[in-house]
């Protein structure tokens, strides 16, 4: 596995990985699969400033990705970023998510523009909660019944890492 900067050619695969979670999981609160045009906007907001987008490449194919995105649109939040990690379900449980998260966190630690890394994790996502604990994140709060997906409400936990 190679961890590298995402390239335009990766976008269709990244969309496929993300949309699998939209349709089957609660790691994202999007309810409908995104289009390539919608995801292009997200892609274009990365790999500049303090917003890297990295992929895990296996035999030339992206099997997961991690990004640091804008946490909030107001300028004072510029030193705070939001971590996202998604892995193709066929590759889960192989340490790819952890490797991606560590790589993007290393980027944050080396970038003086970044002070905090935040993650919003659906409370029922035990694998993600465990990963954040292993990475040194601190649980800083829960929003109860923050979103409705698959006919039920889901709580969201906020996790924070000082870098």
C-alpha positions in Angstrom: 0.0 0.0 0.0 1.2 3.5 -0.9 -0.2 6.6 0.7 0.0 9.5 -1.7 -1.7 12.8 -2.5 -5.0 12.4 -4.3 -5.1 13.1 -8.0 -7.9 14.1 -10.3 -7.9 10.6 -11.7 -8.8 9.2 -8.2 -12.0 11.2 -7.9 -14.5 8.7 -9.4 -13.1 6.0 -7.1 -13.3 8.3 -4.0 -16.9 9.1 -4.9 -17.6 5.4 -5.1 -16.1 4.8 -1.7 -18.0 7.7 -0.2 -21.3 6.8 -1.8 -21.1 3.3 -0.5 -21.2 4.8 3.0 -24.0 7.2 2.1 -26.1 4.2 1.0 -25.1 1.6 3.6 -23.8 3.4 6.7 -24.1 6.2 9.2 -20.5 7.6 9.1 -21.9 10.4 6.9 -25.3 12.0 7.2 -25.7 12.5 3.5 -28.9 10.7 2.5 -28.5 10.5 -1.3 -25.4 9.5 -3.3 -23.5 12.5 -4.5 -22.7 13.2 -8.2 -19.3 13.6 -9.6 -19.9 17.3 -10.1 -20.9 17.7 -6.4 -17.8 15.8 -5.3 -15.6 17.8 -7.6 -16.2 20.9 -5.5 -15.1 19.0 -2.4 -12.0 17.7 -4.3 -11.1 21.2 -5.4 -11.2 22.5 -1.9 -8.3 20.1 -0.9 -4.6 19.9 -1.5 -4.2 23.5 -0.8 -3.7 25.5 2.4 -4.0 23.2 5.4 -6.5 20.8 3.7 -4.7 17.8 2.4 -6.4 14.9 0.7 -4.5 11.6 0.7 -5.3 8.2 -0.7 -4.3 4.7 0.1 -3.2 3.2 -3.2 -3.2 -0.6 -3.7 -2.0 -1.7 -7.2 -2.8 1.7 -8.7 -6.3 1.9 -7.3 -7.5 4.1 -4.4 -9.0 1.9 -1.7 -9.4 4.7 0.9 -8.8 8.3 1.6 -8.3 10.8 4.4 -8.8 14.5 4.3 -8.5 17.6 6.5 -11.3 20.0 5.5 -12.5 23.4 6.6 -14.1 23.0 10.0 -16.3 26.1 9.8 -16.7 28.8 7.2 -15.9 31.7 9.6 -12.3 32.9 9.3 -11.3 32.5 12.9 -11.7 28.8 12.6 -9.0 28.6 9.9 -6.5 26.9 12.2 -9.1 24.1 13.0 -9.6 21.4 10.5 -12.0 18.4 10.3 -10.6 14.9 9.7 -12.5 12.4 7.5 -11.4 8.9 6.8 -13.2 6.5 4.4 -12.1 3.0 3.3 -13.6 0.7 0.7 -15.6 -1.9 2.7 -13.6 -4.7 0.9 -10.4 -3.3 2.5 -11.7 -2.6 6.1 -10.0 -4.2 9.0 -6.5 -4.1 7.3 -5.1 -1.0 9.1 -5.7 1.3 6.1 -7.9 3.8 7.9 -5.3 4.1 10.7 -2.4 4.5 8.3 -4.3 7.2 6.4 -5.3 9.0 9.6 -1.7 9.0 10.9 -0.4 10.3 7.5 -2.9 13.2 7.4 -2.3 14.0 11.1 1.4 14.1 10.4 0.6 16.7 7.8 -1.3 18.7 10.3 1.4 18.6 12.9 4.0 19.8 10.4 1.8 22.7 9.2 1.9 25.8 11.4 -1.5 26.9 10.0 -3.1 24.0 11.9 -3.8 24.1 15.6 -6.6 21.6 16.1 -8.0 18.6 14.3 -11.6 17.8 14.9 -13.7 14.7 14.0 -17.4 14.3 14.1 -18.1 10.6 14.7 -21.5 8.9 14.8 -21.7 7.5 18.3 -22.7 4.1 17.1 -19.5 3.8 15.0 -17.4 1.9 17.4 -14.5 1.2 15.0 -14.1 5.0 14.4 -14.4 5.8 18.1 -11.6 3.2 18.9 -9.4 4.6 16.1 -9.7 8.1 17.5 -8.8 6.9 21.0 -5.8 5.1 19.6 -4.7 8.3 17.7 -4.8 10.3 20.9 -8.0 12.3 20.2 -10.0 13.4 23.2 -13.8 13.1 23.3 -15.1 16.7 23.9 -18.9 16.3 23.6 -21.9 14.6 22.1 -24.8 16.1 20.2 -27.8 13.8 20.9 -30.1 12.8 18.1 -28.2 15.1 15.8 -29.3 13.4 12.6 -32.0 11.1 11.2 -30.9 8.3 8.9 -32.4 4.9 8.2 -35.5 5.7 10.2 -33.7 6.5 13.5 -31.9 9.3 15.2 -28.1 9.2 15.7 -25.9 10.9 18.2 -22.7 12.5 17.0 -19.5 12.7 19.1 -16.9 15.5 18.7 -13.3 14.4 19.0 -10.4 16.8 19.2 -6.6 16.5 18.8 -4.2 19.3 19.6 -1.4 19.4 17.0 
